């Protein structure tokens, strides 16, 4: 059994997951790669997503999910889905912001 560190990306709902330092670092990396991601076709966007997963894992980050009181590391496919979800959410947030300007 292990516990999350400051580097880990936590999968779950709520502010405690969203505001965890590792999760926020992943979000910053996604934001920095958004122009590259947006420039790719739908069928090649996974390249950027997988690159981000590998960069984070190479930096010592783990993608963790909790089951009751036990934390476990998820597979790369689940980690990639978390990163892909962040790209989608970022696009929605930016779209909502631009819609609220008018």
C-alpha positions in Angstrom: 0.0 0.0 0.0 1.2 3.5 -0.8 0.0 7.1 -0.5 0.0 9.9 -3.0 2.9 12.2 -3.1 2.9 15.9 -4.3 4.0 14.7 -7.8 1.1 12.3 -8.3 -1.9 12.9 -10.5 -5.1 11.9 -8.7 -8.1 10.6 -10.6 -11.4 11.5 -9.0 -13.9 14.2 -8.5 -13.8 17.2 -6.2 -11.5 20.0 -5.3 -9.1 17.9 -3.3 -8.3 15.9 -6.5 -8.4 18.9 -8.8 -6.2 21.1 -6.6 -3.6 18.4 -5.8 -0.1 19.7 -6.9 0.6 16.8 -9.3 -2.8 17.2 -10.9 -2.3 20.9 -11.3 1.1 20.3 -12.9 -0.5 17.9 -15.4 -3.1 20.6 -16.2 -0.4 23.1 -16.8 1.4 20.7 -19.2 -1.9 20.2 -21.1 -2.4 23.9 -21.4 1.1 24.4 -22.7 0.5 21.7 -25.3 -2.9 22.8 -26.4 -1.8 24.7 -29.5 0.1 21.6 -30.7 -2.8 19.3 -29.8 -5.3 21.6 -31.6 -3.2 21.6 -34.8 -3.4 17.9 -35.2 -6.1 15.8 -36.8 -8.4 13.9 -34.6 -6.7 10.6 -35.5 -3.3 11.9 -34.4 -4.1 13.8 -31.2 -3.3 10.7 -29.2 0.4 11.3 -30.0 0.4 14.4 -27.8 -1.7 12.8 -25.1 0.7 9.8 -24.9 3.7 12.1 -24.9 2.4 14.0 -21.9 1.7 10.7 -20.0 5.3 9.6 -20.7 6.8 13.0 -19.7 4.9 12.9 -16.5 5.8 9.4 -15.7 9.4 10.2 -16.6 9.3 13.0 -14.0 8.3 10.6 -11.3 4.6 11.2 -11.4 2.1 8.4 -11.0 -1.6 8.4 -12.1 -3.4 7.2 -9.0 -7.0 6.2 -8.3 -8.5 5.4 -4.9 -10.6 2.3 -4.1 -11.9 2.9 -0.6 -8.8 3.5 1.5 -6.4 2.0 -1.0 -4.6 3.9 -3.7 -3.4 2.1 -6.9 -1.6 3.2 -10.0 -3.7 3.0 -13.2 -2.5 1.7 -16.6 -1.2 4.0 -19.3 -4.5 3.8 -21.2 -6.4 5.2 -18.2 -3.8 7.8 -17.7 -4.1 8.9 -21.3 -7.8 9.2 -20.9 -7.3 11.5 -18.0 -5.0 13.7 -20.1 -7.4 13.6 -23.1 -10.3 14.6 -20.7 -8.3 17.6 -19.6 -7.9 18.7 -23.2 -11.7 18.4 -23.7 -12.5 20.2 -20.5 -10.0 23.0 -21.4 -11.7 23.4 -24.8 -15.1 23.6 -23.1 -13.9 26.1 -20.5 -12.4 28.4 -23.2 -15.6 28.1 -25.3 -17.7 29.0 -22.3 -15.5 32.0 -21.5 -15.7 33.3 -25.1 -19.5 32.8 -25.1 -19.8 34.8 -21.9 -18.0 37.8 -23.4 -21.0 38.7 -25.5 
